[in-house]
Amino acid sequence: MKIVIYQTSDLHGYIYPTNYVNDQPLGFLKIASYILNDEKKYDSSLKIDCGDLVQGSALTHFLSKNNIKENPIIKGLEAVNYNAYVIGNHEFNYGLNYLKNAYNQVSKKVINANIKGLPFETKPYEIFDFNGFKIGCIGFTTVYIPNWEQEANIKNLEFLDPIKQYAKYEKELKEKCDMIIVCYHGGFEKSLDDEMIPTEALTKENQASELLENFNSIDIILSGHQHRSFITKIRGVICSQPMHNGQSFTKIVIDTDSKDISYELVDVSKLNDEIDDKLENIFTQIQKDLGVYLDQIIGEFDKDMRIDDIFLARLKGHPFINFLHEVQLDVSGADFSSLAVFDSAMGFSKKISVRDVLINYPYPNTLKVLEVTGRKLKEAIEKSATYFEVEDGRIVVSKDFLVPKVQHYNYDTYGGLEYKIDLSREHYDRVVYMKKDGKGIDMDEKYTIVVNNYRASNTSIYPAYKDCKVVKEINLDMSEIILDYIQKHKKITVNDKHNYFID
């Protein structure tokens, strides 16, 4: 008997093969259409999604604002007969009501061994019986969520350590199953080989390597969260993580007679299957409604500020970055502003639609205003300055921001001041000057800085913000703040002056 396992993760609401600006070789409809054809080759199939499913795209933003009772994304996966779901960290971004509305309809299929208090019933694991061959799937979600998420979105929830929870269920899984699969919305904190050398701070955000080190009963780990792309064996265990936004997915084939197991990551860009009409019909009306919403023109700039080269924008500054700082400073009243330019950023043409805003800022981050000293501000800018290195006379991105995962979102630019960075100097001694209104910033004076909620709470990356007093919380999504700002001002003058200099 041959059993095929398909795993998706971090789809982030990417259903159609588009980012809502251009066609893209990605998305659930392409994956699902392939699965419907491919699974016919095997005796049985098992389909698992490992989280970050219903947040992260223009579509999910629209769904969250329109209080949709039956989430079409879940409906789409159900049309392909998914067997198990794991909750991702971004599932909480739109609040518990959105989470409940999305997953309540499939709560019996949600495997969750380490989150207590969810607003629907779940089970820690599920055992699937294929003519006597039993596969146990246990579900875990990263415990690091309280470090990022707004308190209201995780109220009364408890996140338990996956290591302790696996130990709790290991014996019964071993007794009942021929194979154990860990389905984990979290990643690998150590190298993807038998040496397992730490590749990041061991904060418990990612604990897949720790699971391998502590238990020898696991046959497969299906992971997510890190937006990496790999499938390999570590200490004899098949470990996989597909690329985000439906760019790839895991396929594993088990021959229960010969005991052979084959595995691969399927690259969606190489699929030629026609999109299944019945599947697409699930989304037809919501896609039309979304198109009308996205195409609304809400304001106008006096000139174009498209981003042609995002690396140069991060390095040299850009009118689009200036605009985001203006928005954050306006809504917060802070002295300074800090922000990351996301990989999806394209900048704006003269006329601005809702679509433009959501493509440039797809995440539902809120803002916090922190009290910092001039010294803490310098410390934060010094951290950002480690993003760049000089190799053979060229400025490049530091490998620390590329390996083991790409982390462009951890490089911040700063507004409300002028500053200079000298890359020829050692790390954490690169800031040459910081000035506000032409005057040097006092290291001991107190100032305020507006940052997104992720940066304010995830202080393992930016320790300068640890224990800083929260002066104000702005509990509106940043995309909503941008939309409000544009609709309020209507016609906006582009600021193309540089306020930071890096060489």
Secondary structure, 3 states (H helix, E strand, C coil): CEEEEEEECCCCCCCCCECCCCECCCCHHHHHHHHHHHHHHCCEEEEEECCCCCCCCHHHHHHHHCCCCCCHHHHHHHHCCCCEECCCHHHHCCCHHHHHHHHHHHHHHEECCCEECCCCCCECEEEEEECCEEEEEEEEECCCHHHCCCHHHHCCCEECCHHHHHHHHHHHHHHHCCEEEEEEECCCCECCCCCCCECCCCCCCCCHHHHHHHCCCCCEEECCCCCCCEEEEECCEEEEECCHHHCEEEEEEEECCCCCEEEEEEEHHHCCCCCCHHHHHCCHHHHHHHHHHHCCEEEEECCCEECCCHHHHHHHCCHHHHHHHHHHHHHHCCCEEEEECCCCCCEECCEEEHHHHHHHCCCCCCEEEEEEEHHHHHHHHHHHHCCEEEECCEEEECHHHCCCCCCHHHCEEEECCEEEECCCCCCCCCEEEEEECCEECCCCCEEEEEEEHHHHHCCCCCHHHCCCCEEEEECCCHHHHHHHHHHHHCEECCCCCCCEEEC
